[in-house]
Amino acid sequence: MQETLRGQHLPADQIKRVVKRELQRLGKNGENVKKVDLEGPFIVVYAADPAVLVGTPELAELARTLKKKIVVLSEKPKLESESEAIAKIKELVPERAEIVDVIFVKETREVYIMAKRTGYVVGKAGSKLTEILRETGWKPVVIRAPTMQSTFLETLQRLLVGGAVERKRNMRRMALRIYREPLGLRRGIYITFLGGAREVGRSSVMVSTGESSVLLDAGIGVGSGEFFPRYDSPDFDLDNIDAVIVTHAHLDHAGALPLLYKYGYRGPVYVTRPTRDLIALLLYDYMNLSKRTGSIPFFSEREVRLLLNHMITLNYGETVDISPDIKLTFYNAGHILGSALAHLNIVSHRHNILYTGDFRFRNTRLLNRAVSKFPKLETLIMECTYGGEKDVIPPLADAEGQLISLIEETIGSGGKVLIPALSVGRAQEILLTLVKAFGEGRLPDVPVYIDGMIYDATAIHTAYPDYLSNYVREKVFKEDEDPFTEPHISPVRSPDEREAVIEGGPSIILAPSGMLEGGPSVEYFRRLAGDPKNAVILVSYQPEGTLGRRVRDGARRVEILSNSGVEVVEIRALVASVEGFSAHADKVQLLSYLNVVNPRPRTVFLVHGEPKKISAFHSLAARSIRGVRVISPHILERIKVA
Ligand code: ZN
């Protein structure tokens, strides 16, 4: 192949021609390649016999040369009858895999195989997958079945399978924009901070190159701050946005996505697969909660469907073209399941930007720490939620020890333990700690109840062990054990069951929200706080103005809004705050990240922090990494980086 084609941006038609020509040349079988298409950033090859191409060194070489992902599909499945195809799959895959469901999507020529032990479906180095493709003509997509039954996941699966045709159509349309003829304009690279600058909440950052514009995160405000990012800014034009990249499934980073679709955005949203699932869960929960409290949510199910049908999922480490001059790669961020650092390679300017989203730079039971080594890096946009002077998080082992002994004492004296926890992340971190303690006989034999969204969020965790810590992966893949399903843990699914838990004997209760603002944790608190035998253990950050903050700060009497009006609750239960489970990097981790991140950036932007913490960390950072430009941008500030 001509040297000039290497990794170069080519318009759609040219790519198709080049790929077809090269495949015919490499595959020797010129008749095999029937069609080459572009779907989103991916090249899709339709072949008479896909097995001739799949897994060949020639195909890998071509993908490497073009720096693109090539997917091979059958032009027409060999076994068109689904029952025959299922029979064949079951013949090829050992029973130990425990296949629980097989779904065919005709339009995409894919077969979704859900199994409990996916390793047996994949086979050694993917050998089983190739066999399935060769024997049936369907491209297998292997999904690890959640070990916990979740109605939400079933709904999501229906939505995704039901939306396959529309998604395919969208992917083809979006590909035309990604692989358009570049204008060749060379303006500077500008970064505009539309939200999350000198504040926590509504994170959204726009990167514009003259050729293209992308949005990093689209969050809404949490707590008392402003709600939407500044999409009213004259610098922001929805029609000019090529891609939205979302780092993780927290509302302050993803909550404004439905708004974009409501106002006509029809471009892609790039996420990891677990992030996609968790965002859907959060948005449905948000709609339900709004309905229950009688307020009207700013979006409807229509926008959530539109969003799901425009999402393009990427694995960590997979690089794709998202516009004529920008390539995107996700790396593990260690914050919550599926969380990613977004790395933009702006080819036109040979400039690289890393946006951390939220991240943590130490290992926990649930997640590995954030990646700190990149091929190239000039500009770093880093969160500093815990960049304050006193923000030093104690070691995890101390936090775990403190939590277990508090629970032991409370249960020993016949009480119940309420742990208000964020549904995604914190709850699973705590569950893993409890499961380990049960295993080591360090906890008495009492039930652990998980209420609200925690159950579904945990079910999503069980489906993606690949995205979790070495500790979890070891358990799942080596010991064939699921650390989230443990006989002590059971869900609370109805108000009656909740009543039974409140009236029942000693137990441990995990319920959202983590800050006692909305969600079942408030109801448990209202009913359990009056009894001195009980304990309320806070494991999350408690923002100003929340009930959790007042309780943590020692209030002995609080007012709670319940169905019967305002109720005064006397707090006689033990209230304790256990630090150390934070999902963010603390001051020490932030500093160490700045010092080890490789290569060293030329410019560092500090975002996602209260103004006081940002300025405290700014001086620390400027002293610690000399020669690096440190900037703490204001909202709506537009800064040239190249
Ligand atoms: Zn977050």
Boltz pocket constraint, residues with backbone or C-beta under 6 A from the ligand:
constraints:
  - pocket:
      binder: B
      contacts: [[A, 248], [A, 250], [A, 253], [A, 335], [A, 358]]
      max_distance: 6.0
